[in-house]
């Protein structure tokens, strides 16, 4: 397979190779594709989790919560960790 890189990305790829972050433009493309595959997998996991939670809520298994109470607890925890 052969691909071409749009001209707008060529300086970016060249810089990544020139600075030693990657050895070749092919390595840049491989890394980009690996990152895309990983993001897609994480997205699918998140999507499944959200759909599972929705099914639980729709089935009456959800628990109500107070957003303001959660935010206040977060603020208290933050203040404790960052106080002298």
Biopython code that builds the backbone (N, CA, C, O; Angstrom):
import numpy as np
from Bio.PDB.StructureBuilder import StructureBuilder

atoms = [
    (1, "UNK", "N", (0.844, -1.166, 0.000)),
    (1, "UNK", "CA", (0.000, 0.000, 0.000)),
    (1, "UNK", "C", (0.893, 1.234, 0.000)),
    (1, "UNK", "O", (1.935, 1.272, 0.654)),
    (2, "UNK", "N", (0.474, 2.202, -0.721)),
    (2, "UNK", "CA", (1.201, 3.456, -0.784)),
    (2, "UNK", "C", (0.238, 4.584, -0.440)),
    (2, "UNK", "O", (-0.895, 4.611, -0.922)),
    (3, "UNK", "N", (0.688, 5.508, 0.387)),
    (3, "UNK", "CA", (-0.163, 6.642, 0.727)),
    (3, "UNK", "C", (0.615, 7.926, 0.475)),
    (3, "UNK", "O", (1.845, 7.929, 0.431)),
    (4, "UNK", "N", (-0.118, 9.003, 0.314)),
    (4, "UNK", "CA", (0.544, 10.302, 0.203)),
    (4, "UNK", "C", (0.060, 11.172, 1.353)),
    (4, "UNK", "O", (-1.092, 11.082, 1.778)),
    (5, "UNK", "N", (0.937, 11.994, 1.836)),
    (5, "UNK", "CA", (0.627, 12.884, 2.954)),
    (5, "UNK", "C", (0.252, 14.243, 2.377)),
    (5, "UNK", "O", (1.001, 14.794, 1.569)),
    (6, "UNK", "N", (-0.888, 14.792, 2.774)),
    (6, "UNK", "CA", (-1.259, 16.127, 2.286)),
    (6, "UNK", "C", (-0.157, 17.136, 2.596)),
    (6, "UNK", "O", (0.497, 17.059, 3.636)),
    (7, "UNK", "N", (0.034, 18.068, 1.694)),
    (7, "UNK", "CA", (1.145, 19.019, 1.809)),
    (7, "UNK", "C", (1.121, 19.796, 3.121)),
    (7, "UNK", "O", (2.175, 20.199, 3.613)),
    (8, "UNK", "N", (-0.037, 20.008, 3.684)),
    (8, "UNK", "CA", (-0.108, 20.758, 4.946)),
    (8, "UNK", "C", (0.523, 20.003, 6.113)),
    (8, "UNK", "O", (0.904, 20.615, 7.111)),
    (9, "UNK", "N", (0.638, 18.662, 5.994)),
    (9, "UNK", "CA", (1.222, 17.858, 7.060)),
    (9, "UNK", "C", (2.699, 17.561, 6.852)),
    (9, "UNK", "O", (3.376, 17.123, 7.782)),
    (10, "UNK", "N", (3.199, 17.788, 5.672)),
    (10, "UNK", "CA", (4.591, 17.452, 5.360)),
    (10, "UNK", "C", (5.578, 18.148, 6.299)),
    (10, "UNK", "O", (6.470, 17.480, 6.822)),
    (11, "UNK", "N", (5.460, 19.472, 6.540)),
    (11, "UNK", "CA", (6.414, 20.101, 7.462)),
    (11, "UNK", "C", (6.359, 19.497, 8.873)),
    (11, "UNK", "O", (7.387, 19.349, 9.535)),
    (12, "UNK", "N", (5.171, 19.159, 9.311)),
    (12, "UNK", "CA", (5.019, 18.558, 10.640)),
    (12, "UNK", "C", (5.723, 17.211, 10.699)),
    (12, "UNK", "O", (6.478, 16.940, 11.633)),
    (13, "UNK", "N", (5.478, 16.371, 9.705)),
    (13, "UNK", "CA", (6.110, 15.051, 9.657)),
    (13, "UNK", "C", (7.625, 15.200, 9.534)),
    (13, "UNK", "O", (8.382, 14.517, 10.224)),
    (14, "UNK", "N", (8.059, 16.094, 8.653)),
    (14, "UNK", "CA", (9.498, 16.316, 8.485)),
    (14, "UNK", "C", (10.145, 16.758, 9.793)),
    (14, "UNK", "O", (11.250, 16.322, 10.115)),
    (15, "UNK", "N", (9.474, 17.608, 10.539)),
    (15, "UNK", "CA", (10.006, 18.085, 11.819)),
    (15, "UNK", "C", (10.107, 16.943, 12.832)),
    (15, "UNK", "O", (11.089, 16.848, 13.568)),
    (16, "UNK", "N", (9.097, 16.082, 12.868)),
    (16, "UNK", "CA", (9.141, 14.936, 13.785)),
    (16, "UNK", "C", (10.323, 14.029, 13.476)),
    (16, "UNK", "O", (10.957, 13.494, 14.385)),
    (17, "UNK", "N", (10.614, 13.857, 12.206)),
    (17, "UNK", "CA", (11.751, 13.021, 11.806)),
    (17, "UNK", "C", (13.064, 13.762, 12.080)),
    (17, "UNK", "O", (14.008, 13.178, 12.612)),
    (18, "UNK", "N", (13.122, 15.046, 11.717)),
    (18, "UNK", "CA", (14.356, 15.828, 11.888)),
    (18, "UNK", "C", (14.768, 15.946, 13.354)),
    (18, "UNK", "O", (15.958, 15.962, 13.667)),
    (19, "UNK", "N", (13.787, 16.028, 14.250)),
    (19, "UNK", "CA", (14.104, 16.170, 15.673)),
    (19, "UNK", "C", (14.387, 14.829, 16.340)),
    (19, "UNK", "O", (14.702, 14.778, 17.529)),
    (20, "UNK", "N", (14.276, 13.745, 15.577)),
    (20, "UNK", "CA", (14.599, 12.434, 16.116)),
    (20, "UNK", "C", (13.473, 11.750, 16.858)),
    (20, "UNK", "O", (13.672, 10.677, 17.428)),
    (21, "UNK", "N", (12.295, 12.347, 16.864)),
    (21, "UNK", "CA", (11.165, 11.704, 17.546)),
    (21, "UNK", "C", (10.743, 10.434, 16.815)),
    (21, "UNK", "O", (10.255, 9.487, 17.430)),
    (22, "UNK", "N", (10.933, 10.424, 15.515)),
    (22, "UNK", "CA", (10.666, 9.255, 14.682)),
    (22, "UNK", "C", (11.809, 9.116, 13.692)),
    (22, "UNK", "O", (12.444, 10.106, 13.328)),
    (23, "UNK", "N", (12.072, 7.890, 13.256)),
    (23, "UNK", "CA", (13.172, 7.673, 12.326)),
    (23, "UNK", "C", (12.785, 7.944, 10.881)),
    (23, "UNK", "O", (13.605, 8.400, 10.084)),
    (24, "UNK", "N", (11.517, 7.658, 10.545)),
    (24, "UNK", "CA", (11.071, 7.829, 9.158)),
    (24, "UNK", "C", (9.640, 8.355, 9.137)),
    (24, "UNK", "O", (8.925, 8.252, 10.134)),
    (25, "UNK", "N", (9.218, 8.919, 8.003)),
    (25, "UNK", "CA", (7.817, 9.305, 7.867)),
    (25, "UNK", "C", (6.874, 8.110, 8.053)),
    (25, "UNK", "O", (5.775, 8.262, 8.586)),
    (26, "UNK", "N", (7.306, 6.925, 7.614)),
    (26, "UNK", "CA", (6.479, 5.727, 7.816)),
    (26, "UNK", "C", (6.227, 5.477, 9.299)),
    (26, "UNK", "O", (5.129, 5.083, 9.690)),
    (27, "UNK", "N", (7.256, 5.709, 10.128)),
    (27, "UNK", "CA", (7.094, 5.535, 11.573)),
    (27, "UNK", "C", (6.072, 6.520, 12.132)),
    (27, "UNK", "O", (5.310, 6.177, 13.036)),
    (28, "UNK", "N", (6.053, 7.739, 11.601)),
    (28, "UNK", "CA", (5.077, 8.742, 12.039)),
    (28, "UNK", "C", (3.670, 8.258, 11.720)),
    (28, "UNK", "O", (2.776, 8.329, 12.564)),
    (29, "UNK", "N", (3.475, 7.769, 10.509)),
    (29, "UNK", "CA", (2.153, 7.295, 10.085)),
    (29, "UNK", "C", (1.739, 6.088, 10.924)),
    (29, "UNK", "O", (0.586, 6.001, 11.347)),
    (30, "UNK", "N", (2.664, 5.151, 11.174)),
    (30, "UNK", "CA", (2.343, 3.984, 11.999)),
    (30, "UNK", "C", (1.909, 4.412, 13.402)),
    (30, "UNK", "O", (0.936, 3.890, 13.946)),
    (31, "UNK", "N", (2.637, 5.363, 13.978)),
    (31, "UNK", "CA", (2.292, 5.833, 15.321)),
    (31, "UNK", "C", (0.925, 6.515, 15.328)),
    (31, "UNK", "O", (0.137, 6.333, 16.256)),
    (32, "UNK", "N", (0.654, 7.295, 14.295)),
    (32, "UNK", "CA", (-0.641, 7.974, 14.204)),
    (32, "UNK", "C", (-1.775, 6.964, 14.092)),
    (32, "UNK", "O", (-2.813, 7.114, 14.736)),
    (33, "UNK", "N", (-1.576, 5.939, 13.278)),
    (33, "UNK", "CA", (-2.610, 4.912, 13.125)),
    (33, "UNK", "C", (-2.800, 4.115, 14.409)),
    (33, "UNK", "O", (-3.927, 3.770, 14.762)),
    (34, "UNK", "N", (-1.718, 3.823, 15.103)),
    (34, "UNK", "CA", (-1.830, 3.114, 16.380)),
    (34, "UNK", "C", (-2.610, 3.944, 17.389)),
    (34, "UNK", "O", (-3.443, 3.420, 18.128)),
    (35, "UNK", "N", (-2.332, 5.244, 17.413)),
    (35, "UNK", "CA", (-3.056, 6.144, 18.317)),
    (35, "UNK", "C", (-4.545, 6.191, 17.953)),
    (35, "UNK", "O", (-5.401, 6.170, 18.837)),
    (36, "UNK", "N", (-4.847, 6.253, 16.668)),
    (36, "UNK", "CA", (-6.249, 6.260, 16.236)),
    (36, "UNK", "C", (-6.954, 4.966, 16.649)),
    (36, "UNK", "O", (-8.099, 4.991, 17.098)),
    (37, "UNK", "N", (-6.259, 3.839, 16.491)),
    (37, "UNK", "CA", (-6.852, 2.551, 16.871)),
    (37, "UNK", "C", (-7.120, 2.517, 18.378)),
    (37, "UNK", "O", (-8.172, 2.051, 18.815)),
    (38, "UNK", "N", (-6.167, 3.013, 19.167)),
    (38, "UNK", "CA", (-6.328, 3.034, 20.621)),
    (38, "UNK", "C", (-7.480, 3.951, 21.031)),
    (38, "UNK", "O", (-8.280, 3.592, 21.896)),
    (39, "UNK", "N", (-7.568, 5.127, 20.419)),
    (39, "UNK", "CA", (-8.677, 6.046, 20.728)),
    (39, "UNK", "C", (-10.021, 5.426, 20.374)),
    (39, "UNK", "O", (-10.989, 5.555, 21.123)),
    (40, "UNK", "N", (-10.075, 4.752, 19.230)),
    (40, "UNK", "CA", (-11.321, 4.108, 18.814)),
    (40, "UNK", "C", (-11.724, 3.043, 19.817)),
    (40, "UNK", "O", (-12.898, 2.934, 20.171)),
    (41, "UNK", "N", (-10.758, 2.254, 20.279)),
    (41, "UNK", "CA", (-11.053, 1.211, 21.267)),
    (41, "UNK", "C", (-11.554, 1.824, 22.569)),
    (41, "UNK", "O", (-12.515, 1.332, 23.162)),
    (42, "UNK", "N", (-10.897, 2.910, 23.020)),
    (42, "UNK", "CA", (-11.354, 3.579, 24.247)),
    (42, "UNK", "C", (-12.753, 4.145, 24.071)),
    (42, "UNK", "O", (-13.577, 4.075, 24.983)),
    (43, "UNK", "N", (-13.024, 4.714, 22.883)),
    (43, "UNK", "CA", (-14.352, 5.246, 22.605)),
    (43, "UNK", "C", (-15.399, 4.139, 22.664)),
    (43, "UNK", "O", (-16.467, 4.317, 23.250)),
    (44, "UNK", "N", (-15.091, 3.004, 22.061)),
    (44, "UNK", "CA", (-16.050, 1.889, 22.063)),
    (44, "UNK", "C", (-16.297, 1.389, 23.486)),
    (44, "UNK", "O", (-17.427, 1.045, 23.833)),
    (45, "UNK", "N", (-15.247, 1.345, 24.315)),
    (45, "UNK", "CA", (-15.411, 0.941, 25.716)),
    (45, "UNK", "C", (-16.298, 1.933, 26.460)),
    (45, "UNK", "O", (-17.189, 1.538, 27.213)),
    (46, "UNK", "N", (-16.051, 3.213, 26.247)),
    (46, "UNK", "CA", (-16.855, 4.248, 26.897)),
    (46, "UNK", "C", (-18.305, 4.168, 26.437)),
    (46, "UNK", "O", (-19.228, 4.269, 27.245)),
    (47, "UNK", "N", (-18.494, 3.987, 25.146)),
    (47, "UNK", "CA", (-19.844, 3.881, 24.590)),
    (47, "UNK", "C", (-20.586, 2.700, 25.217)),
    (47, "UNK", "O", (-21.748, 2.832, 25.602)),
    (48, "UNK", "N", (-19.924, 1.555, 25.320)),
    (48, "UNK", "CA", (-20.544, 0.373, 25.924)),
    (48, "UNK", "C", (-20.887, 0.634, 27.386)),
    (48, "UNK", "O", (-21.935, 0.204, 27.868)),
    (49, "UNK", "N", (-20.014, 1.329, 28.083)),
    (49, "UNK", "CA", (-20.251, 1.645, 29.486)),
    (49, "UNK", "C", (-21.467, 2.559, 29.646)),
    (49, "UNK", "O", (-22.309, 2.347, 30.519)),
    (50, "UNK", "N", (-21.543, 3.575, 28.790)),
    (50, "UNK", "CA", (-22.679, 4.507, 28.846)),
    (50, "UNK", "C", (-23.975, 3.777, 28.510)),
    (50, "UNK", "O", (-24.988, 3.969, 29.183)),
    (51, "UNK", "N", (-23.949, 2.946, 27.479)),
    (51, "UNK", "CA", (-25.154, 2.199, 27.104)),
    (51, "UNK", "C", (-25.568, 1.234, 28.217)),
    (51, "UNK", "O", (-26.758, 1.051, 28.474)),
    (52, "UNK", "N", (-24.585, 0.621, 28.873)),
    (52, "UNK", "CA", (-24.891, -0.256, 30.005)),
    (52, "UNK", "C", (-25.510, 0.505, 31.157)),
    (52, "UNK", "O", (-26.465, 0.035, 31.776)),
    (53, "UNK", "N", (-24.970, 1.681, 31.450)),
    (53, "UNK", "CA", (-25.527, 2.512, 32.524)),
    (53, "UNK", "C", (-26.940, 2.958, 32.173)),
    (53, "UNK", "O", (-27.823, 2.969, 33.030)),
    (54, "UNK", "N", (-27.152, 3.325, 30.913)),
    (54, "UNK", "CA", (-28.491, 3.737, 30.483)),
    (54, "UNK", "C", (-29.488, 2.598, 30.643)),
    (54, "UNK", "O", (-30.618, 2.813, 31.080)),
    (55, "UNK", "N", (-29.070, 1.389, 30.289)),
    (55, "UNK", "CA", (-29.943, 0.226, 30.438)),
    (55, "UNK", "C", (-30.291, 0.003, 31.909)),
    (55, "UNK", "O", (-31.432, -0.325, 32.236)),
    (56, "UNK", "N", (-29.309, 0.180, 32.793)),
    (56, "UNK", "CA", (-29.577, 0.037, 34.226)),
    (56, "UNK", "C", (-30.577, 1.084, 34.697)),
    (56, "UNK", "O", (-31.508, 0.769, 35.437)),
    (57, "UNK", "N", (-30.385, 2.329, 34.270)),
    (57, "UNK", "CA", (-31.298, 3.402, 34.658)),
    (57, "UNK", "C", (-32.686, 3.124, 34.116)),
    (57, "UNK", "O", (-33.677, 3.248, 34.837)),
    (58, "UNK", "N", (-32.761, 2.746, 32.836)),
    (58, "UNK", "CA", (-34.057, 2.436, 32.223)),
    (58, "UNK", "C", (-34.739, 1.272, 32.932)),
    (58, "UNK", "O", (-35.968, 1.198, 32.965)),
    (59, "UNK", "N", (-33.954, 0.369, 33.496)),
    (59, "UNK", "CA", (-34.498, -0.782, 34.220)),
    (59, "UNK", "C", (-34.785, -0.491, 35.683)),
    (59, "UNK", "O", (-35.133, -1.397, 36.440)),
    (60, "UNK", "N", (-34.642, 0.760, 36.084)),
    (60, "UNK", "CA", (-34.942, 1.144, 37.466)),
    (60, "UNK", "C", (-33.833, 0.848, 38.447)),
    (60, "UNK", "O", (-34.049, 0.889, 39.658)),
    (61, "UNK", "N", (-32.652, 0.552, 37.946)),
    (61, "UNK", "CA", (-31.541, 0.214, 38.843)),
    (61, "UNK", "C", (-30.689, 1.420, 39.219)),
    (61, "UNK", "O", (-29.757, 1.295, 40.014)),
    (62, "UNK", "N", (-30.992, 2.570, 38.664)),
    (62, "UNK", "CA", (-30.180, 3.761, 38.917)),
    (62, "UNK", "C", (-30.359, 4.305, 40.320)),
    (62, "UNK", "O", (-31.338, 4.001, 41.001)),
    (63, "UNK", "N", (-29.405, 5.108, 40.738)),
    (63, "UNK", "CA", (-29.448, 5.764, 42.039)),
    (63, "UNK", "C", (-29.440, 7.263, 41.811)),
    (63, "UNK", "O", (-28.628, 7.778, 41.042)),
    (64, "UNK", "N", (-30.338, 7.956, 42.474)),
    (64, "UNK", "CA", (-30.370, 9.413, 42.313)),
    (64, "UNK", "C", (-29.199, 10.035, 43.079)),
    (64, "UNK", "O", (-28.679, 9.455, 44.032)),
    (65, "UNK", "N", (-28.804, 11.219, 42.640)),
    (65, "UNK", "CA", (-27.711, 11.929, 43.287)),
    (65, "UNK", "C", (-27.929, 13.424, 43.130)),
    (65, "UNK", "O", (-28.665, 13.880, 42.255)),
    (66, "UNK", "N", (-27.274, 14.168, 43.997)),
    (66, "UNK", "CA", (-27.370, 15.629, 43.981)),
    (66, "UNK", "C", (-26.047, 16.178, 43.441)),
    (66, "UNK", "O", (-25.006, 16.043, 44.083)),
    (67, "UNK", "N", (-26.094, 16.789, 42.271)),
    (67, "UNK", "CA", (-24.887, 17.304, 41.632)),
    (67, "UNK", "C", (-24.198, 18.328, 42.525)),
    (67, "UNK", "O", (-22.975, 18.299, 42.660)),
    (68, "UNK", "N", (-24.946, 19.216, 43.127)),
    (68, "UNK", "CA", (-24.351, 20.238, 43.992)),
    (68, "UNK", "C", (-23.631, 19.609, 45.185)),
    (68, "UNK", "O", (-22.574, 20.086, 45.596)),
    (69, "UNK", "N", (-24.193, 18.558, 45.730)),
    (69, "UNK", "CA", (-23.551, 17.860, 46.848)),
    (69, "UNK", "C", (-22.220, 17.241, 46.407)),
    (69, "UNK", "O", (-21.233, 17.299, 47.140)),
    (70, "UNK", "N", (-22.198, 16.659, 45.226)),
    (70, "UNK", "CA", (-20.971, 16.062, 44.693)),
    (70, "UNK", "C", (-19.924, 17.139, 44.445)),
    (70, "UNK", "O", (-18.754, 16.960, 44.783)),
    (71, "UNK", "N", (-20.343, 18.260, 43.854)),
    (71, "UNK", "CA", (-19.405, 19.354, 43.601)),
    (71, "UNK", "C", (-18.849, 19.920, 44.904)),
    (71, "UNK", "O", (-17.656, 20.212, 44.996)),
    (72, "UNK", "N", (-19.693, 20.074, 45.896)),
    (72, "UNK", "CA", (-19.224, 20.606, 47.190)),
    (72, "UNK", "C", (-18.216, 19.655, 47.832)),
    (72, "UNK", "O", (-17.214, 20.102, 48.390)),
    (73, "UNK", "N", (-18.469, 18.360, 47.758)),
    (73, "UNK", "CA", (-17.520, 17.384, 48.296)),
    (73, "UNK", "C", (-16.188, 17.479, 47.556)),
    (73, "UNK", "O", (-15.125, 17.406, 48.171)),
    (74, "UNK", "N", (-16.248, 17.640, 46.243)),
    (74, "UNK", "CA", (-15.030, 17.811, 45.456)),
    (74, "UNK", "C", (-14.269, 19.057, 45.868)),
    (74, "UNK", "O", (-13.043, 19.035, 45.972)),
    (75, "UNK", "N", (-14.983, 20.132, 46.100)),
    (75, "UNK", "CA", (-14.334, 21.376, 46.542)),
    (75, "UNK", "C", (-13.671, 21.190, 47.904)),
    (75, "UNK", "O", (-12.563, 21.677, 48.133)),
    (76, "UNK", "N", (-14.355, 20.480, 48.810)),
    (76, "UNK", "CA", (-13.766, 20.227, 50.132)),
    (76, "UNK", "C", (-12.496, 19.401, 49.997)),
    (76, "UNK", "O", (-11.487, 19.702, 50.635)),
    (77, "UNK", "N", (-12.541, 18.372, 49.179)),
    (77, "UNK", "CA", (-11.362, 17.524, 48.996)),
    (77, "UNK", "C", (-10.221, 18.305, 48.378)),
    (77, "UNK", "O", (-9.070, 18.145, 48.785)),
    (78, "UNK", "N", (-10.518, 19.145, 47.404)),
    (78, "UNK", "CA", (-9.496, 19.974, 46.769)),
    (78, "UNK", "C", (-8.865, 20.924, 47.778)),
    (78, "UNK", "O", (-7.644, 21.074, 47.819)),
    (79, "UNK", "N", (-9.709, 21.572, 48.602)),
    (79, "UNK", "CA", (-9.214, 22.524, 49.600)),
    (79, "UNK", "C", (-8.322, 21.810, 50.614)),
    (79, "UNK", "O", (-7.297, 22.354, 51.024)),
    (80, "UNK", "N", (-8.701, 20.600, 51.023)),
    (80, "UNK", "CA", (-7.892, 19.846, 51.984)),
    (80, "UNK", "C", (-6.521, 19.505, 51.402)),
    (80, "UNK", "O", (-5.509, 19.597, 52.097)),
    (81, "UNK", "N", (-6.490, 19.121, 50.162)),
    (81, "UNK", "CA", (-5.230, 18.728, 49.537)),
    (81, "UNK", "C", (-4.319, 19.921, 49.250)),
    (81, "UNK", "O", (-3.099, 19.770, 49.185)),
    (82, "UNK", "N", (-4.902, 21.091, 49.081)),
    (82, "UNK", "CA", (-4.115, 22.247, 48.694)),
    (82, "UNK", "C", (-3.981, 23.301, 49.780)),
    (82, "UNK", "O", (-3.539, 24.418, 49.516)),
    (83, "UNK", "N", (-4.362, 22.949, 51.000)),
    (83, "UNK", "CA", (-4.174, 23.903, 52.098)),
    (83, "UNK", "C", (-2.823, 23.650, 52.749)),
    (83, "UNK", "O", (-2.344, 22.519, 52.827)),
    (84, "UNK", "N", (-2.230, 24.733, 53.208)),
    (84, "UNK", "CA", (-0.874, 24.684, 53.769)),
    (84, "UNK", "C", (-0.698, 23.728, 54.842)),
    (84, "UNK", "O", (0.400, 23.605, 55.385)),
]
sb = StructureBuilder()
sb.init_structure("model")
sb.init_model(0)
sb.init_chain("A")
sb.init_seg("    ")
for serial, (resi, resn, name, xyz) in enumerate(atoms, 1):
    if name == "N":
        sb.init_residue(resn, " ", resi, " ")
    sb.init_atom(name, np.array(xyz, "f"), 0.0, 1.0, " ", f" {name:<3s}", serial, name[0])
structure = sb.get_structure()
